[in-house]
Amino acid sequence: MRKIINSRRIVVAVMLLALVSSLAVGQGGAPAQSGASPKTTEIKGKAPVNKEVLRVKLPKAEEATLPNGLRVILLHSSKIPTFNMQMVILSGGLADRADYRGLASFTATLLREGTKTRSSKDIAEQTDALGTTLAATSGLSSLTSTVTTSGLVENLDATLDIFADVVRNPAFPQAEVDKYKTRTLAQLQFQRSNPGFLVQEQFNKAIYGNHPASLVAPPADSLKKLTSKDLSEFHSTYYRPNNAIVAVVGDVTMKDLMPKLQKAFGDWQKADVPATNIPSVTAENAATIYLIDRPGSVQTSLQLGTLGIERVSPDYFAVLLADKVLGGGPSGRLFINLREDKGYTYGAYSGFASGKYRGAWFSSADVRTDVTDGAMKEFKYELSRLSSEKVSVDDLENAKRAIVGGFALSLEQPQSLLQNIITQKLYNLPADYWDTYPQKVSAITAEDIQRVAQKYLDMKHLQVVAVGDASKTREILSKYGTVKVYDAEGKLITGSVENNQ
């Protein structure tokens, strides 16, 4: 039965991929004038979208729970003899204390730097010999911490032995902690020479204020005081079987998997785990332009955005389509306008984040210093246009094709399938959420896109960050709102606030 389902899924994916392969980007019409509708994308040789193609029936995951509370999710896939495994700890950066941001991230990063029976070198050599991967991560404002591994099914037992050891028994040797601190502090200083880092740091601060999501790098104070004891305490508190999900996709059956997991994790002791407090995002700030001075810079890095949505928002699919039209790739309006039509940049894009708290909806580009004014004008034009005009039938259909086609591609990637399952569990999405994903995309209308653009792309709360030569861009930017000038360390330059509006 599973083979039949897999075959149907492959057929569906191939049909959907036909939609992607038929996309050919071209432009027509006269060059657009500033503030006028720019060139549009013409899709040639389009395959018709049959409603049957949009019906996806994915194989269902099997679930079980060990006596200690560890939840097990398995998605069987026999296409190739490999496996992907994730241990998802249901505590991440959001579980950090307010005075110790970054501890979840430090803990995850240092998990594989040695256990009670294996040194960091042992772990590296053993995983290399098996041809397996092993990594761990946790974001500064994430809901979870994740340990991942993958490899050949024939090496599952040996890989699982290392994986379980790293998850359960990290030693956090002080020598490794000290090396990590030195390395990361140096990296933080180096990042300040990168305009992309400076843009993102200031943008997150502008959007989130004191919320954990305002951080894009761990605070130096947290790093400097970090000890092995701190890491051990965080691990002991949150890395517990009743606070975890182990998810597997690959050529293995539940009958074979469960005894292996019982052996690896069966005696892992459960405990009471503190609940994670997910802080709400405060009201949006008034529109402001933050200019970070980089004297002599030949370009201006721009990022503009507002608060968006949570992952479970009923507006999710409308925002997904709106963002695709706006700047979700080379066929997006921003790319066509700022690159293809105006020649201001190599690329202009948009994106949005969504999680347990409201994410940001943002647009960005690196432009030549001398076209900073024109780029700002076109960014604001395109953001306002999405709210003031309904998207055309062609723009809407092209966006739908691209999203459904991308979804089809993801169905052939085991890691994507695994992540889909985890997302469904973390956000308590309907059991058929991914089965009906194409239909949800297809159902979005031009009115839906205009509505969410009006709701979330509020120019009165638009936050703009620019990194460039303040002596050449400050006066220009002040035409668009209140400008605050900062140095590369993120400090406000005294007397820098300017507004010529």
N, C-alpha and C positions, 0 to 999 in steps of 0.2 A: 504493500500500500504506500509506504514512504517513497519507494522508487517511482511510483506513478505520480505522486505529488511533486517530487523533485523534477520529473520530466515536464510536467505542466508548468512548473515555475520557470524552467529554462526556456520553454517555448514562449512564455509571456515576456521574459526578459529579452529574448531575441527580437520579438515584435516591437517592444518598446525601444530597443536600441536602434531599430530601423528609423525611428523618429529622430534620434540624435544624429545618425549618420547622414540624414537628408538635409541637415542644416547647412546652408552656405551663406556666409555673410556678405552682403553687398550694399552699396549706397547709391542713391539716385537723387535727382533734383538739384536745384541751384544751391550754392553755399548759403548757410543761414547767416543772418545778421545778428549782432549782439542783442540778446533779449528776445530774439525770435525763435520759433520752433526750429531746432537743428535738424540735420539729416536723420533719417530713420533707417532702421535695419530691414532689409528685404530678404525674406527667407525663400529661396528658390527650390523647386522640386520637392515641395512638401508632401509627405505621406499623409493621407487622411487619418484622422484619429477615430478609429472604430471604438464604440463604447465597450465592446467586449475586451479590448486590449487593456482597458483601465481596471479590469477585475483581476486582482491578484489574490491568490490563495497561498499564503506562506505555510511552510511546515510548522506545526505547533511544537513548542518546547515542552519537555517533560520536567516535572518538578518533584522534589522530595525534600525532607528535612532530617538532619541528624538529630539524635537525642539531645545534644547540647544546644540545639537551636540554630545551627548553621543551615541556611537555606541553600538548596542545590537546584540549579537550572541547567538543563542539557538540551541543546539543539543538535540532533544527529545529522551529519552530512557525510556521505560516503564518496563524494566526488574525488577527493584526494586523501591519502593516508596521513593527515595532519590533524592537529588540534590547536585551538586557541583557548586560553583559560584566564579568567579574571577573578581576583578576590576583591570584592567591593566592600570596604569598610564604611559603614553608614555615618561616619564622622570625618569631616575635613576641616578646611580653614575656618569655617563658620563656628567650629567648636573651640577655636583658640580663645584664650583670655584676651581682654581688651588691651592689657599691658604686655602681651607676649604674642603679638601677631607673627605668624610664620612658623609656629611650632609644628603644626600638622604637616606642613610642607617639608620642614627639616627632617622630621621623623620618617616620612616616606622616602625621601632622597637617600637617607643614610641606612635604610633597612638592609641593603645588600653589601654594606661595608664590613660585614663580619657577624658571625653568630657565635653561640657558645662552643660550637665544635668545628666551625669553618672560618678561615680568615677571608678577608676581601679577595686576596689572591686565589684562594681555593675556589671560591664561588665563581670567579671569572674564568678560571681554567676549566672547571667542571662543566659549566654551561657551554663554553666554547667547544669542548670535546664532544658534547652531545649535539651541537648544532642548534641549541635552543636559545630563545631570547628570554631575558628577565629584566623587568623594569618596574619602578614604582613611582607614583606621583600623587600630589595633592595640591590643589590651588589655594591661593591665599584667601579666597572667599568661596571655596567650593563646598558642596554638601557632603562629598565623599573623599576617601582616599582609596587609591586603586593599585593593586599589584598585578602585573600581567606576565604571562609566559606563553610560549608557543613552540611547537616543534613537531617532529615525527611521532606518530602514535606508538611506534615500536620503542620509543624512548620515554613514554609517558611515566612509567614507574620511577625511573631515575630522576626525571625532571621534577616530578611531584615531590620527591624526597627533598630536593633542594628548595623548591618553592615553599613547602610547608615549613622548613627550617627557617627560611628568611622571614616568612610571615609571623611565625610564632616565637622565635628565639633570637631576635637581633641583640647583639651585645653592645652596639654603639661604642666601640673603643674610643677612648678620649683622644688618642693620637689621630684617628680618622676624623673625629669631630673638629679638632683643631685645624687640620689641613683643609677641611671643608669651609670653616670660618674664614681662614686666610684667603682661600681661593675665591669665595663668594664676595667678600668685602672688596677685593681687587676688581672683580667683575662689575660690581655695582658702580665703582668709580669710573671704570672704562665705559659703561653704558651711557654716562653723561655726555660722552662725545657723539652719541648716536641721536640724530634728530627724531628718528622714529620712536625711540624710548621716551624722549622728552615730551613729544606730542601725546603719547598714550598716558604717561604719568599725569600730566596736567589735565588732560581731558577727563580721566577717571576722577580726579579730585573735584573738578568742576561739576560733574554729574552727580557724584555720590557723597561729597562732603566727608563726614566722619564714619560713614558706613565701611565695613570691611572691603567692599568692592572698590573702594577708592585706591587700593594698593595694587601696583603692578610689579613691585619688587619687595622683598622682605625688608622691614626696617633694620637699619644698621644697629640700633640699640638692642634689638632682639638677637641678632647674630653675635654681637660682642659678649653677651651674657650667657650664651648657649652652653650647656654642659651635657655630658652623657646622662647624668641623673634626670635632667629635664626630659630628655627623649625617652628614657625608660619609663618614666611616670606617665607620659602621654600614651605610649604604647600599651602599658599595662591597663590604663583606664579605658581606652577606646577599641583596641584590637582584641575583640572578644567574639566568639562564634555566634552569640545571639545578637550581635550588632554587625553581621556580615552576610553577604551573599556570594557564593562561588558559582560562576557561570561558565559553561563550557560549550564550545561548538566544535564539532569534528567527527572523525570516523571512530566513534566509541559509543557503546550502548549504556543505558542506565544500569543494566544488570552487571556489566563489567566495571563501571565507574564507581558505584556506591561502595563496594568493599575497599577500593583503593582510597577513597576519601575518608572512609571510616578509620582505616589504618593511619592515615596522615593527620586527621583532625579530630578523631573520635574522643580522645582524652584531653582535648583543648577545653579548659575550664571556662564556663560562662560566668558572668557577673553583672551586677547592676551598672548600667552605663548612663551617665548624665545625658539628659535630653539636650539637643542642640537648639539654641535660641536663634531663630532666623529674624534678624532685625528688619523692620520695614524701611523702605526708602522714603526719606523726607520729601517735602514739597519741592518742586523744581525751582531753581534759582532764576532770577531775571536774566535775560539775554546779555552775555558778556563776551568780550574777545580777550583772550589771554595770549600775549605775545612774548615768546621766550627768545631773548636776544642771543644771536650767534653772529658776532661781528665778522664781516667778510664773507658770509655765506652767499653762494651764488643762486640758491634756491630757497623757496619758502615751502615748508611742509605744513599742510592744512588738514585739520580734522574738524568737522562740524557735526553736531548731533543733539539729541534730546533723549529723555527717558522713554522707554518703549514698554514692553509687555513681559508678563510672566509666561513660563512655558505652557501652562494650562489655560491661558487666556483664550476665550472664544474667538478673539481676533487673530489668532496665530497664523492661520492659512492666508488671511487677507494681507497681513503684514509680509508674509513670505512672498506672495506674488507682487505686492507693491515694491518691495525691496529689489526683487529680480528686475522689474521694469526700470527702476531708478538707477541701479548701478551694480547689479549682480553678475558682472562679466563684460566681455567685449561688446555684447549686443545691448548693454544698458545705456540709458540716456546720458549719464555722466561721461562714460567712456567715449561715446559718439560725439558728444558736444565738445568736451575739453581736449580730447586727443585728436579724433578724426577730423572734426570741423575747425577747431581753433588752433590746434597744434601747441597747446600750453604744456602738455605733460606726456609722459610715456603711458600713463594709465590713471584713470579715476574710477573709484569704486564706492560701493556702499555695502553695509552689512548690519546685522542686528544680533543681539544676544538675548537669551531668555532662560530663566532658571526658576528657583524658588522665590526669588525676588525680581523686581522689574529690571530688565536689561536695558542697554542703550541701543538706539538706532542711529547710526553714524555714517558719514561719507568722508572720503579722504583722497588726497592727491599730493604729489610733490611737483611744484611748478617752478619755472624760472622766476627769479626775483622781480624782473621787469614786467611780468604779467600777473603779479599778485592781485592787482585791482580787477583785471578782467576775469581771473579765475573766481574770485569772490562773487563777482556779479553773476557769473554763470551757475555757480553752486546755488546761490539764493534763488535764481530764476528756476532751476530745475526742481528744487525743494518746494517752491511755491506752486509751480505748475502741476505737480502731482496732486496738490490739494484743490486747485482752482479748475482743472480740466479733467474730464473723464478720459482714461486711457483709450486708445483706439482698439478696434477689434484685433488688428494685426499684432499690436504690442502685447495685448493680453494673451492671445493664442500662442505667440512665440515664447512668452514667459512660461506658460503652462507646459509646452513641449519640452523646454529645457529642464524644468524641475522634474517632470515625470521621467524624462530620459535619464537624468542623474540618479533618480531613485532606482531605476531599472539597473543601472550599472552597479549600484551599491549592493543589490541582491546577490551579486556574484562574489562579494568580498566577505569572508567569514567574520572578520573583525567588525564589519558594519552590521551584520546580522546579530552578532552578539551585543553590540552597543544598542541596537534597536530594542532588544529584549530588556536590557538593563534600564533604558530610558522609560519603557512602558511600566516597569515595576516601581522605579523611583518616583514617578509622577502619577502613579495609579491611573494610567490611561486605559481606555476600554480594551478588552481582549482582542478585538478585531481592528485596533487602531491602524496597524501597518497594512493589514489587508485592504482597508478602505482608503489608504493614503492618496492614491491617484484620483479617486472620486472626489475627495475633499478638495484637492487642488483644482480639479475640473469645475467644481461648483462655484468658485469665486467669480464675482462679476466686476465690471468696471465701477459700479456703484460702491461695492465693498472696498475697492482700492482707494477710491476718493474719500470714503468715510474714514478709514483708518489713517490716511494721510492728514486729513483735517484734525483728527483726534490726537495724533502723536507728534506730527511735525509742526509744532507750534512755534512760530518765529519769535514770539514774545519770550520764549524760554530756550532759544537756540544758543548752545554753548559752542564757541569757536576757539580753537587753539591753533596758533601759528608759530612755527619755529623758523627764524630767519634773521636777517640783518635789520635790527630795529631802526637804524638811522635811515634806511631806505623804505621801510614798510609801515612804520608807526603812523605817519600822517595818512597814508592810503587807507589803512584798516580803520582809522577813526571815523571814516565816512560811513562805516557800517555799524557802528555802535561804540559802547564804552570799551576802551582799551586799557588793560593793565599789563605792564611790562615786568617780566621776571628775568632773573639770571639763570644760568644753566644748573645751578644748585636748587632751583625752585623757590628762591627768595624774591619777594616783591621789591622792586627798585623804588626807593623813596621818591615821591612826587611824580610817579609814572602814569597815574590814571589820567586818561585823556578821552574826550568825547566832543567831536566837532558837529554832531548832529543837531 
